[in-house]
Amino acid sequence: MAVAMKGVPGLPPPANPVGWPRRSSTGSNFDPKPSPLMTINRPINLYPLTNYTFGAKEPLFEKDPSVPARFQRMRDEFDKIGMRRSVEGVLLVHEHGLPNVLLLQLGTTFFKLPGGELNPGEDEVEGLKRLLTETLGRQDGVKQDWLIEDTIGNWWRPNFEPPLYPYIPPHITKPKEHRRLFLVQLAEKALFAVPKNYKLVAAPLYELYDNSQGYGPIISSLPQSLCRFNFLYV
């Protein structure tokens, strides 16, 4: 039974109208020339958790005392400066040969990535470096260098409400917040100072995977977002 393919008006008919892959001279059904995208190998170095030292510093409090207050401030600022822009850093280590994400834990059930809101007009990468220094930067005057490696996610808040989506719904013309996630390549060794009201925990990817109930939709989607990288356990 032949399968017919309809042509597009104004365009020549397809060279292979049946649609089956052509056999090459080598006898294979596949093009012997690999796609350039298939040859890209993106390595990310992961160092052991034991390479890092964790100190403490003064508490770092949220700008808003409650969730309703946060959305009210977002509403007030939207009228003045427009959409809120937020950035967060994904910091990876390994433990027992498994990738772990460093998360800030507040209380017993709330986890977040280090980062926060950008100032109006602030560059995203420079803003993330500032926020990482404010959150985890050491206190002895030694400058912390943050290597921002790549964007790994974009999330959008369509309304002044908790839900965020990895796309802009078609009926939304003015999103209320854009949250961008960046992969941060850690140095081989480093000292971090953690605010006293937070704990810095290393969460393995298998614990985050498909666990939005425990970590929320963004953090629980990190295993899928990170699977395109090649982790090198150094």
C-alpha positions as CSV (number, residue, x, y, z in Angstrom):
1,M,0.0,0.0,0.0
2,A,1.5,3.3,-1.1
3,V,1.6,6.3,1.2
4,A,1.0,9.6,-0.6
5,M,2.4,12.9,0.6
6,K,0.6,16.0,-0.3
7,G,2.8,18.8,-1.6
8,V,2.8,22.4,-0.4
9,P,1.4,24.9,-3.0
10,G,4.3,26.9,-4.5
11,L,7.0,24.4,-3.4
12,P,8.5,21.6,-5.5
13,P,7.4,18.1,-4.6
14,P,9.6,16.3,-2.0
15,A,12.5,14.3,-3.4
16,N,11.4,11.2,-1.5
17,P,7.6,11.3,-1.8
18,V,7.1,7.9,0.0
19,G,8.8,9.2,3.1
20,W,11.1,6.3,3.8
21,P,14.7,7.0,4.7
22,R,17.1,6.6,1.8
23,R,19.7,3.8,1.9
24,S,23.3,5.2,1.7
25,S,26.0,3.6,-0.4
26,T,27.3,1.9,2.8
27,G,24.1,0.0,3.2
28,S,22.9,1.9,6.2
29,N,19.5,3.7,6.3
30,F,21.1,6.6,8.1
31,D,23.2,9.5,6.9
32,P,26.8,8.7,7.6
33,K,27.5,12.3,8.4
34,P,26.5,12.9,12.0
35,S,24.6,16.1,12.9
36,P,26.9,18.7,14.5
37,L,24.6,18.8,17.5
38,M,25.3,15.2,18.1
39,T,29.0,15.8,18.5
40,I,28.7,18.4,21.2
41,N,29.8,17.1,24.5
42,R,29.1,19.5,27.3
43,P,31.2,18.5,30.3
44,I,30.4,19.9,33.8
45,N,32.9,19.2,36.6
46,L,31.4,18.0,39.8
47,Y,33.6,18.0,42.9
48,P,33.1,16.0,46.1
49,L,30.9,17.7,48.8
50,T,33.8,17.1,51.2
51,N,35.9,19.6,49.2
52,Y,33.7,22.5,50.5
53,T,33.8,24.2,53.9
54,F,30.6,25.7,55.3
55,G,30.6,28.5,57.8
56,A,27.8,30.7,59.3
57,K,26.9,34.3,59.1
58,E,24.1,36.6,60.2
59,P,20.5,35.6,59.2
60,L,19.2,36.6,55.8
61,F,15.5,37.4,56.0
62,E,13.0,37.6,53.1
63,K,11.7,41.0,52.0
64,D,8.1,40.0,52.8
65,P,6.8,38.6,56.0
66,S,4.2,36.4,54.3
67,V,3.1,35.0,51.0
68,P,0.2,37.5,50.7
69,A,2.5,40.3,51.4
70,R,4.9,39.1,48.7
71,F,2.2,39.1,46.1
72,Q,0.9,42.5,47.2
73,R,4.4,44.0,46.8
74,M,4.7,42.3,43.4
75,R,1.4,43.9,42.4
76,D,2.6,47.4,43.6
77,E,5.9,47.1,41.9
78,F,4.4,45.9,38.6
79,D,2.5,49.1,38.3
80,K,5.8,51.1,38.6
81,I,8.6,49.0,37.0
82,G,6.7,46.2,35.2
83,M,7.5,42.4,35.3
84,R,9.7,41.2,38.2
85,R,12.9,39.5,37.1
86,S,14.4,36.8,39.3
87,V,17.5,34.6,38.9
88,E,18.6,31.5,40.7
89,G,21.7,29.4,40.7
90,V,22.0,25.7,40.5
91,L,25.2,24.6,42.3
92,L,26.2,21.0,41.9
93,V,28.5,18.7,43.9
94,H,28.7,14.9,44.0
95,E,28.6,12.5,46.9
96,H,29.1,8.7,46.5
97,G,29.3,9.2,42.8
98,L,25.8,10.8,42.6
99,P,25.1,14.4,41.5
100,N,23.7,16.6,44.3
101,V,22.1,20.1,44.2
102,L,22.9,22.5,47.0
103,L,19.6,23.9,48.4
104,L,18.8,26.4,51.1
105,Q,16.4,24.9,53.6
106,L,14.2,27.1,55.8
107,G,12.3,25.3,58.6
108,T,11.5,21.6,57.8
109,T,9.7,21.7,54.6
110,F,10.7,24.8,52.5
111,F,13.6,24.5,50.1
112,K,14.9,27.1,47.6
113,L,17.7,27.7,45.2
114,P,20.1,30.6,46.1
115,G,19.2,33.7,44.2
116,G,16.5,36.3,44.2
117,E,15.1,39.4,42.6
118,L,17.1,41.6,40.2
119,N,17.2,45.4,40.5
120,P,15.6,47.4,37.7
121,G,17.8,47.3,34.7
122,E,20.4,44.9,36.3
123,D,22.2,42.4,34.1
124,E,21.1,38.9,34.9
125,V,24.5,37.3,35.2
126,E,26.0,40.1,37.3
127,G,22.8,40.2,39.4
128,L,23.1,36.5,40.1
129,K,26.7,36.9,41.1
130,R,25.7,39.7,43.5
131,L,22.9,37.5,45.0
132,L,25.1,34.5,45.4
133,T,27.6,36.6,47.2
134,E,24.9,38.0,49.5
135,T,23.6,34.6,50.2
136,L,26.6,32.3,50.4
137,G,29.6,34.6,50.0
138,R,32.4,34.3,52.6
139,Q,32.9,36.9,55.3
140,D,36.7,37.1,55.5
141,G,37.0,39.7,52.7
142,V,38.2,37.2,50.1
143,K,36.3,37.8,46.9
144,Q,34.2,34.9,45.7
145,D,34.3,34.2,42.0
146,W,31.2,32.7,40.5
147,L,31.3,31.0,37.1
148,I,27.9,31.2,35.5
149,E,27.9,28.4,33.0
150,D,24.6,28.2,31.2
151,T,20.8,28.9,31.3
152,I,19.0,25.7,32.3
153,G,15.4,27.0,32.7
154,N,12.9,29.8,32.2
155,W,9.8,30.0,34.3
156,W,6.9,32.5,34.1
157,R,4.3,33.7,36.5
158,P,1.2,34.7,34.5
159,N,-0.7,36.2,37.5
160,F,-0.1,37.5,41.0
161,E,-0.5,33.9,42.3
162,P,1.8,31.1,43.2
163,P,1.8,29.0,40.0
164,L,4.7,29.3,37.6
165,Y,5.0,27.6,34.2
166,P,7.9,26.8,31.9
167,Y,6.1,28.7,29.1
168,I,4.0,31.8,28.8
169,P,0.3,30.8,28.4
170,P,-1.1,32.1,25.1
171,H,-3.7,34.3,26.7
172,I,-1.1,36.1,28.8
173,T,0.4,39.3,27.3
174,K,2.0,40.7,30.4
175,P,3.6,38.0,32.7
176,K,4.1,39.2,36.3
177,E,7.5,37.5,36.8
178,H,10.2,35.8,34.8
179,R,12.4,33.5,36.8
180,R,15.6,32.2,35.1
181,L,17.8,29.4,36.3
182,F,21.5,29.3,35.7
183,L,24.0,26.4,36.1
184,V,26.9,27.6,38.2
185,Q,30.3,25.8,37.8
186,L,31.8,25.6,41.3
187,A,35.5,25.8,41.9
188,E,37.4,22.7,43.0
189,K,37.3,24.0,46.6
190,A,35.5,26.8,48.2
191,L,34.3,28.3,51.5
192,F,30.6,29.2,51.8
193,A,29.0,31.2,54.6
194,V,25.4,30.2,55.2
195,P,22.9,32.5,56.9
196,K,22.1,31.2,60.4
197,N,18.4,30.9,59.7
198,Y,19.0,28.6,56.8
199,K,20.6,25.2,56.3
200,L,22.5,24.3,53.2
201,V,21.6,20.8,52.2
202,A,22.9,18.6,49.3
203,A,19.9,16.9,47.7
204,P,20.6,14.0,45.3
205,L,18.9,14.2,41.9
206,Y,17.1,10.9,42.4
207,E,15.4,12.5,45.5
208,L,14.3,15.5,43.5
209,Y,13.0,13.6,40.5
210,D,9.3,13.7,40.1
211,N,8.9,15.0,43.7
212,S,7.1,18.2,43.3
213,Q,5.2,17.6,46.5
214,G,8.4,17.8,48.5
215,Y,10.3,20.4,46.5
216,G,7.9,22.2,44.2
217,P,7.7,22.1,40.4
218,I,11.0,24.0,39.7
219,I,13.4,22.1,41.9
220,S,11.8,18.7,41.1
221,S,12.3,19.4,37.4
222,L,16.1,19.9,37.7
223,P,17.0,16.3,36.9
224,Q,15.3,16.7,33.5
225,S,16.9,20.1,32.9
226,L,20.3,18.8,33.8
227,C,20.3,15.6,31.8
228,R,21.7,17.2,28.7
229,F,25.0,17.8,30.5
230,N,27.9,15.3,30.8
231,F,28.9,15.2,34.5
232,L,32.6,14.6,35.2
233,Y,33.3,13.4,38.7
234,V,36.6,15.0,39.5
